[in-house]
Amino acid sequence: MTINKRKKITRMRGSHTHGGGAMKKRRGAGNRGGRGLAGTGKRGDAKKPSHWKNTEYFGKKGFHSITRKKVDSINIKDINQKIAGWLEKGIAEKTGSEIILDLKKIGYDKLLGVGTPDYKLEIHALQVSKKAKEKIEGAGGKVVLPKTE
């Protein structure tokens, strides 16, 4: 009965190849099929099923860039061009000399300031640039933004 069995490595000390045969036999990563998850591809049948269970094996890892929501915007000059059609369709309303326009109904989030307003406009929008607000108010109109609480 052996009480303290010596490990194989201690017996191999000084044997030059540690029981691995010729010097060339156990060289490099090719001896073990590559490094890391190598050999798990088309011909790595023995290894593949164990990696399918691991949900982190497939797909991308690491950092992800921040995906920002695209803001649909419209310029004042585009409103001038389309306002007649919107009035006919009932999208915009005319009360007296002022035209009321809700940009969210049309599908726009932000009003930008390229162009000068041809009409006195009351615009309801989620966002408005400084220049656009100045131009609308300068023409006698007003900009209505949602209340932030």
C-alpha positions in Angstrom: 0.0 0.0 0.0 1.5 3.3 -1.1 0.9 6.2 1.2 2.6 9.0 -0.7 2.6 8.5 -4.5 5.0 10.7 -6.2 3.7 12.6 -9.2 4.9 11.7 -12.7 6.5 15.1 -13.2 8.9 14.6 -10.3 10.0 11.3 -11.8 10.6 12.9 -15.2 12.9 15.6 -13.9 16.2 15.4 -15.7 14.7 13.2 -18.5 14.9 16.0 -21.1 11.5 15.3 -22.8 9.4 14.3 -19.8 8.1 11.2 -21.4 6.9 12.9 -24.5 9.0 11.0 -27.0 11.2 12.8 -29.4 11.9 16.5 -29.0 9.7 17.5 -31.9 6.6 15.6 -30.8 5.1 18.0 -28.2 6.1 21.3 -29.7 3.8 24.2 -30.4 0.1 24.8 -30.3 -0.5 22.5 -33.3 0.0 19.5 -31.0 -3.1 20.5 -29.1 -5.2 21.6 -32.1 -4.4 25.3 -32.0 -5.0 28.0 -29.4 -8.2 29.1 -27.8 -11.3 28.0 -29.6 -9.4 26.8 -32.7 -10.7 23.6 -34.1 -14.3 24.3 -33.4 -15.2 25.0 -37.0 -16.4 22.8 -39.8 -14.2 19.8 -39.0 -14.2 20.2 -35.2 -17.0 17.8 -34.6 -15.8 16.5 -31.3 -15.7 20.0 -29.8 -18.7 21.7 -31.5 -21.6 20.5 -29.4 -20.1 21.6 -26.2 -19.7 25.1 -27.6 -23.3 25.3 -28.8 -24.4 25.1 -25.2 -22.3 28.1 -24.3 -24.3 31.1 -25.4 -21.4 33.4 -25.3 -19.4 31.5 -27.9 -21.3 32.7 -31.0 -21.9 36.4 -31.9 -20.1 39.6 -31.2 -18.3 40.5 -28.0 -16.8 43.7 -26.6 -17.7 47.3 -27.0 -20.8 48.6 -28.8 -21.1 52.0 -30.2 -24.1 54.1 -29.0 -26.8 54.0 -31.6 -28.6 57.3 -31.6 -32.2 57.6 -32.7 -32.4 59.5 -36.0 -34.2 62.8 -35.6 -36.5 63.6 -38.5 -36.2 67.3 -39.2 -37.6 69.9 -41.5 -36.5 73.3 -42.5 -38.6 76.5 -42.7 -38.1 76.7 -46.5 -39.6 73.2 -46.9 -42.6 74.2 -44.8 -43.1 77.2 -47.2 -43.2 74.8 -50.2 -45.5 72.3 -48.7 -47.9 74.4 -46.6 -50.5 74.8 -49.4 -50.8 71.1 -49.8 -51.1 70.5 -46.1 -53.9 73.2 -45.9 -55.8 71.4 -48.6 -55.5 68.0 -46.9 -56.4 69.4 -43.5 -53.0 68.7 -41.9 -52.5 72.4 -41.2 -55.3 74.7 -40.0 -55.7 78.4 -40.9 -57.2 80.6 -38.1 -57.4 84.2 -39.2 -53.9 85.2 -40.5 -52.1 82.4 -38.6 -51.5 78.9 -39.8 -51.3 76.2 -37.1 -49.1 73.2 -37.9 -48.3 70.2 -35.7 -45.0 68.7 -37.0 -45.4 65.4 -35.0 -48.6 64.6 -37.0 -46.7 64.9 -40.2 -43.8 62.8 -38.9 -41.2 65.4 -38.0 -39.4 65.8 -34.7 -37.4 69.0 -35.1 -37.7 72.3 -36.9 -34.5 73.8 -38.4 -33.9 77.4 -39.4 -32.9 77.3 -43.1 -35.1 79.7 -45.0 -37.5 82.5 -44.0 -41.1 82.0 -43.1 -43.6 83.3 -45.7 -46.6 83.0 -43.3 -47.4 83.7 -39.7 -47.0 80.3 -38.2 -47.9 78.6 -34.9 -45.7 75.5 -34.9 -46.1 72.6 -32.5 -42.8 70.6 -32.4 -40.8 68.4 -30.1 -37.5 70.3 -30.8 -36.7 73.6 -32.4 -33.3 75.1 -33.2 -32.5 78.6 -31.9 -32.4 80.2 -35.4 -35.8 78.6 -36.4 -37.4 79.9 -33.2 -36.0 83.4 -33.8 -37.2 83.4 -37.4 -40.7 82.2 -36.6 -41.2 84.7 -33.8 -39.7 87.4 -35.9 -42.4 86.8 -38.5 -45.1 87.2 -35.8 -45.6 83.5 -35.2 -44.9 81.3 -32.2 -43.4 78.0 -31.4 -45.0 75.6 -29.0 -42.9 72.9 -27.4 -44.1 70.1 -25.1 -44.0 70.8 -21.4 -41.2 69.2 -19.5 -41.9 68.4 -15.9 
